Amino acid sequence: MGAPTIILLFSGKRKSGKDYICEKIKSHFGVEKCTVVRISGPLKGLYAKNHNLDFQELLSDGPYKENYRADMIRWSDKIREKEPGYFCKAACDEADLAPVWIVSDIRRKTDVQWFKSEYSDKIRTIRVEADLDTRKNRGWIFTEGVDDVDSECNLDDFSDWDLQIKNSNETELQSGLHKITTLVNSVLM
Ligand SMILES: Nc1ncnc2c1ncn2[C@@H]1O[C@H](COP(=O)(O)OP(=O)(O)OP(=O)(O)O)[C@@H](O)[C@H]1O
């Protein structure tokens, strides 16, 4: 397991731009300093193996993953019922060594609890928000079994964010990136 100095936990609705922002932050700090940890990585890996599917296609941001998203949620929830931190731990176990970890896909209060219990004061939580129209323009379509279940809604009433940033346009993006890099620099220095 790597030894991070700071761990950013990102949450946001589908197509709010979590992944996009995480990649921007990684580019800003560089691969030596920063790595992106995706809880969905080991989750999709195990799901693909168990269901004889194409892991690389499941990782991509295309229609393939959307076809399986609802079933993947139901399947992974059964594993979480027995061990809530199962996929968080699996993702951290395979993370690269770097002082800044960016976890791109926090979805539940139990995810936040697991990270705080493992890494305590290294944790900073960030919520990404984008307008509904912007999310639609990025390809979001309301999907039953995906947008109305815990994996998408469990953190809607969570209020203990260290940062809440908007990502509906370039100005908001730049402002959000500045806040995040300032937060990271204040801990790294
Ligand atoms: N500020 C931005 N400017 C331009 N394009 C953006 C911006 N933010 C996100 N996008 C684009 O919108 C799409 C969705 O973004 P992204 O995959 O990061 O969302 P997400 O919140 O991770 O979604 P999901 O939960 O579905 O994985 C991508 O094609 C991404 O390139």
Ligand as a Chemical Component Dictionary entry (heavy atoms), coordinates in Angstrom:
data_LIG
# 
_chem_comp.id                   LIG 
_chem_comp.type                 NON-POLYMER 
_chem_comp.pdbx_formal_charge   0 
_chem_comp.three_letter_code    LIG 
# 
loop_
_chem_comp_atom.comp_id 
_chem_comp_atom.atom_id 
_chem_comp_atom.alt_atom_id 
_chem_comp_atom.type_symbol 
_chem_comp_atom.charge 
_chem_comp_atom.model_Cartn_x 
_chem_comp_atom.model_Cartn_y 
_chem_comp_atom.model_Cartn_z 
_chem_comp_atom.pdbx_ordinal 
LIG N1  N1  N 0 -15.356 21.332 -17.291 1  
LIG C1  C1  C 0 -15.535 20.489 -18.346 2  
LIG N2  N2  N 0 -15.310 20.943 -19.599 3  
LIG C2  C2  C 0 -15.500 20.135 -20.671 4  
LIG N3  N3  N 0 -15.908 18.854 -20.604 5  
LIG C3  C3  C 0 -16.146 18.347 -19.387 6  
LIG C4  C4  C 0 -15.965 19.125 -18.193 7  
LIG N4  N4  N 0 -16.277 18.357 -17.139 8  
LIG C5  C5  C 0 -16.610 17.141 -17.640 9  
LIG N5  N5  N 0 -16.539 17.125 -18.981 10 
LIG C6  C6  C 0 -16.872 15.995 -19.891 11 
LIG O1  O1  O 0 -18.137 15.479 -19.482 12 
LIG C7  C7  C 0 -18.169 14.064 -19.545 13 
LIG C8  C8  C 0 -18.494 13.492 -18.177 14 
LIG O2  O2  O 0 -17.428 13.799 -17.301 15 
LIG P1  P1  P 0 -16.863 12.699 -16.266 16 
LIG O3  O3  O 0 -16.732 11.363 -16.908 17 
LIG O4  O4  O 0 -15.663 13.299 -15.632 18 
LIG O5  O5  O 0 -18.096 12.686 -15.251 19 
LIG P2  P2  P 0 -18.298 11.777 -13.976 20 
LIG O6  O6  O 0 -18.907 12.659 -12.927 21 
LIG O7  O7  O 0 -17.014 11.081 -13.625 22 
LIG O8  O8  O 0 -19.404 10.763 -14.527 23 
LIG P3  P3  P 0 -19.742 9.246  -14.144 24 
LIG O9  O9  O 0 -20.193 9.263  -12.702 25 
LIG O10 O10 O 0 -20.838 8.921  -15.097 26 
LIG O11 O11 O 0 -18.499 8.426  -14.369 27 
LIG C9  C9  C 0 -16.804 13.621 -20.081 28 
LIG O12 O12 O 0 -16.905 13.432 -21.483 29 
LIG C10 C10 C 0 -15.900 14.818 -19.764 30 
LIG O13 O13 O 0 -14.846 14.925 -20.681 31 
# 
loop_
_chem_comp_bond.comp_id 
_chem_comp_bond.atom_id_1 
_chem_comp_bond.atom_id_2 
_chem_comp_bond.value_order 
_chem_comp_bond.pdbx_ordinal 
LIG N1  C1  SING 1  
LIG C1  N2  SING 2  
LIG C1  C4  DOUB 3  
LIG N2  C2  DOUB 4  
LIG C2  N3  SING 5  
LIG N3  C3  DOUB 6  
LIG C3  C4  SING 7  
LIG C3  N5  SING 8  
LIG C4  N4  SING 9  
LIG N4  C5  DOUB 10 
LIG C5  N5  SING 11 
LIG N5  C6  SING 12 
LIG C6  O1  SING 13 
LIG C6  C10 SING 14 
LIG O1  C7  SING 15 
LIG C7  C8  SING 16 
LIG C7  C9  SING 17 
LIG C8  O2  SING 18 
LIG O2  P1  SING 19 
LIG P1  O3  DOUB 20 
LIG P1  O4  SING 21 
LIG P1  O5  SING 22 
LIG O5  P2  SING 23 
LIG P2  O6  DOUB 24 
LIG P2  O7  SING 25 
LIG P2  O8  SING 26 
LIG O8  P3  SING 27 
LIG P3  O9  DOUB 28 
LIG P3  O10 SING 29 
LIG P3  O11 SING 30 
LIG C9  O12 SING 31 
LIG C9  C10 SING 32 
LIG C10 O13 SING 33 
# 
